[in-house]
């Protein structure tokens, strides 16, 4: 999935002539903490709600002394690049430009959450296994071979670095709900299993957390 497929045109960008009060009103209407400022088709940067609050709300934002975020993605960038830019810059939205640097629209954090929530790997029923591995010993192909030897497949996987260690947590989702055979096979290969969850155990909790996150984003 690339940025072009996730662009939302439902959110009008700010203009330099918009007042701080108008900018805050737009953010409130859209339930966003950030909005891009655009001059015609030129992206000037992204302004934060907190930054606006430090200025006279009756004045045009173009008159502010601002520290804008100049983060953006191109329409051909992969979804992983979008996630990286949002996280790195602590933004609720990321502007999208084309190869000529024309502003095309924006992608919200909500857009990304919805994309992953609706993807096949998250919708497909299955189970979660979390492994703890030395970083230099991590091999997804080996883990995949072990899982496949138990007539299952890995639907998705991701890594989490353990702080101040050489360990990584490897989270995999497999397409089976009965995973005792997979767990035993992994243990035979001396993998440390931190946690495992079947669909019935984690689905309700995951849905509750997702609903809480959606409520927070729409405050």
N, C-alpha and C positions, 0 to 999 in steps of 0.2 A: 504494500500500500504506500502510495506517495502523497505528498502534501496536496497536490492538485485535487485529489479525490475527497479531501477532508475540509476544503475551504468552505467557510460559511459567509454568505453575503447578507445575512440577517442583521449584522451589526454595522451601523454607519461609523466610519472613523471620525475623529475630531478634526476640526480646522483650527488654525491659529487664531482665527477671529472669535471662536467660541469662548465664552467666559468660563471662569472656574466653576461657577454655579451650574452652568449648562453642562459642563463636562461631568460633574458629580451626578447630576440628574440622569444623564445618559448611562453612566455606570450603574446607578441604582436600578434603572429600568431593565438593563441587560443582565443584572446580577454579576457584574464583573468588577475586579479590583484594578484593572489596567485597560487602556485603550490606545490604539495607535493615533498619531497625529499625521495627517496627510495634506500636502499642498498639491492640488490637482491630482496627479498620479504618483507624486514623489513622496516616499515614506521618510518622514523627518525623525521618527523615533516613537517610543512607547512611554506614556506617562502613567504614573501610579497615583492612586487615590490619595495616599498619604502625602505625596508631593504637592498635590493641589491644595490640600488643607493648610499648608504652610504659607499660602499666599492670599492676597485679596481676591475673594470669590467674585467680586463685581468686575474685575479686570479681565481682559482677554488673555488666554493662556500663552499667546505668542509674545506677550510682554513679560512673562515670568522668566526668572533666572532658574533654568531647570537642569536637572541631571537626568537626561533621558536614557532609557535603555535602547541601544541600537541593535539589539538581537532581532534576527529574522530568519526565515527559511525560504529556500527557493521552491518553486512549484514542483520541481522534480526530486526534491529531497525525500528520503525514506522516512517512515514513521518513527524509526529509532532515532534519527537525527532531530525530529520534532520533539520527542520526549527529552532528549539530551539538552536541547536549547531551553525548554521550559524549566527543567530542573536546575540547570546551571545558573539561569538568570532569575529564578524564583518568580516566574510570571504566571498569570492565570490565562493569558492569551499569547499567541505568537503571530506576528504579521507574516504574510506570504507575498513574495515578489516574483516576477518573471525574469527571464534572461536579460531583459532590457532594464531591469530594476524598477518596473512599474508595479505599484501596489495592486494586488489582486483581491485581497480579503484577509481574513484571519482564521486561525484555528484556536479553539478554546480547550482548556483542560477537560471540560465536560465532553467535548467532541471525541477526545482520545479515550476517555473512560467508556463512552458509549460504543466506540469502535471495538475495543477489546471485550466489552461485555457481550457484544453481539457476534463476536468472531466464533468460528467453528470450535476452536480449541477450548473455549470457555463454556459454550453451550452443550457440547457433547458430555454425556454422563460418564463419570469415571471416578478416579481416586487420585489423591495427592500423596507423594512421598518426598520427604526432605532428608537429604544426605549431608553429612559433614565430611569434607575431603581436604587434604593438603592441596594447595593451589597448583603446585607443580605435578600433582598426580591426577589431576582432573582429566577425564577423557569421556566425552559424551558418546562417542562411538562405542566404547566398551560398555557403558551403562545401557545404551540402546540395545546392544547385542544380548545382554543379560535379560532385559525386559522382553525382547522378542523371543528368547528361548522359552519363555513362559506363555507364548501365544498371545502377547499383548504388544501394543505400540505406544510410544511416547507422543502425546498430542502437543505438548508444549513444555518448555523448560526455561529456567533463568537462574542466574547466579547472584548471590549476595555476599559481599566481602565481610568477613568477621573483623571488627575493628581491632587494630593493634596485634593481629595474628597473621599467620600464613594460611589460615583456613578459609574456605568458602563454603557457603551453604548452597547446595544444588537442589532446587525444587523442580520436580517433574510431575506432570499430570499424565496418567495412563488411562487407557480406554476400558479398563475393567473395574468393577466394584469389589470383586473378590480378589484380593492381592496377597494373600498369605504366601502363595508360591513365589511371587516376585520378591517379597521381603526375605524369605528364606534363601533364595538364590543370591540376592545382594549380600546377605550376611556370609554366605559361603565364600564370596570373593572379598570378604573382610571390609565391606563398606559399613560405616557407622550410620545407622538410621536415627535421625533426631526426632522425627515425627512421621506419622502417616494418618490419613483421613479418608474415609470412604465418603461418597456423595451424601449419604444420609446424615453423616456426622457434621460435615462442614457447610452444606448448602444453605441451611437456614441462617447460620451465623454470618456467612458471606453476604447473603441477601440483606440482612439487617444492617451490616456495616456499609454496604453499597447505598441503601436507602438513607442512612445517616449522612453519608458523604454528599449525596444529591441534595439533601435538605440544607446542609452547610453551604454548598455552592450557590444555592438559590436564596440565601439570606440577604 
